[in-house]
């Protein structure tokens, strides 16, 4: 015979099924129109609803299995609402409950959509009052402690990107990444590059966030030997400061008229400094080295040999922003070097585009399908320093006197 307590629990779970079912139906309608953020809002709302009733023991054990089973009976063919997936929604909410405490983030993104799922709409759309600790109220944009949870400042939260990526991708990021800023990074990469789940998992496996200061390259795809690949990845940085280059000393020419050849000549004149800046084990072969194939002449800017990598490294200088055609030019140089110049015992040559500016994510997206090892780095010269910093630097002649 059903006891009063058991009956009360059954009624609670029946109410939960009705509420979640309503949210599902309304979310499915909006999702059918391609509104991903609404689907996320539904999962966030269901996650909170479940979290509030399970973490404090309101429903007891086995509740999610019961709810899932009943949902499947009332909504035949329903997918994505197993007990395991309901737990995933709970974890999604708990991972991003900062949206709850900083509700304007969610509200700003969701307010332009006509959705109202009942009774979970308050989870995302209602304003949350200021955080109260004891008798004091603290500003919501400040890092506070609320119910034992550290609430970060939301100014860096990737609002647009967050609501663009599917729930499955969120689950991968949530389960594999704990640090908030690292999560932001992978959310942005996923949204920007429309990554599939396998691509996202590969990025995380390769620790793309930790290596973001390394030069963007395709080394992992194009250098088969794991040891050499790791050396190449670790050797090159994403940016270099060539403080020995100062085009103002060249003459009265406008800085905009300074072409690659001018920068190249200054590097050649200061080749020791360049090699010390660029890395270890580099030997300078030459600049504008003639590469001829089928009667067509090519002249790469700078050519080195690196003993650690056991390969030639060609550096192409550009004084402007990165352009994709630079990769095609570099690909041609590498093909000639590998097929006409490289010794049998040497590894395939590596190419570097060294330019004044580059969008890292764009470079990584465009470089991945090239079959030769290439990377893109940026550089700054003494001219790029603010005037007050340049004035603070010691004069080169004074340094020479001190050294003498």
JOLINFEN-V638000 format. One record per pair of residues at least 4 apart in sequence whose ideal C-beta (glycine too) atoms are under 6 Angstrom apart, sorted by the first residue. I is the first residue (numbers start at 0). J is the second residue. Records with the same first field share a line. If there is no record, write none. Layout:
I->J  J
//
This chain:
1->5  6
12->65
15->66
16->20  66  69
18->118
19->45
21->117
22->26  41  44  45  116  119
25->116
26->30  38  41
29->34  37  114
30->38
36->162
37->112  114
40->109  123
42->46  88  91  166
43->92  123
44->119  122
45->88
46->88  89  91  92
47->92  122
48->119
49->53  85  89
50->54  89  92  93
52->57  58
53->58
58->62
61->65
63->82  85
64->82
67->80  81  82
70->74  77  80
71->77
79->84
80->84
87->170
94->173
97->101  150
98->104  105
100->145  150
101->139  153
102->106  126  127
103->107
104->153  156  158
105->109  123
106->110
108->158  162
115->120
116->120
120->124
121->125
129->136  139
130->137  143  145
131->136
137->141  143
140->152
142->151  152
143->150
144->149
145->150
151->179
157->161  183  186  187
160->186  187  190
161->186
163->190
164->168  189  190
167->196
168->189  199
169->173
171->199
172->176  182  185
175->203
176->181  182
181->208
184->208
187->191
188->192
189->194  199
191->360
192->364
194->198  199
202->207
206->210
212->237
213->232
214->235  236  237  374  376
215->359  362  363  375
216->374
217->221  366  367  369
218->222  228  231  232  372
221->372
222->227  228  231  372
230->234  307  308
234->278
235->374
237->376
238->377
239->276  378
240->379
241->378  380
242->381
243->269  272
244->265  380
245->381
246->257  382
252->256
257->261
259->263  316  318
262->316
263->286  300  316
266->273
267->286
269->273
270->283
273->277
274->281
280->305  306  307
281->303  305
282->304
283->303
284->302  304
285->302
286->301
287->298
288->302
290->297  335
291->296
292->335
299->313  332
300->315  316
301->314
302->313
303->312
304->311
305->312
309->345  346
310->345  346  348  349
311->336  348
312->349
313->332  350
314->351  353
315->329  352
316->353
317->354
318->355
319->355
320->356
321->354  357  375
323->365
325->352
326->369
329->350  373
330->369  371
333->348  350  371
335->339
336->340  341  348
337->341  347  348
341->345
349->372
350->373
351->374
352->375
353->376  378
356->377
357->362  375  377
362->366  375
369->373
379->383
384->388  389
393->397  398
//
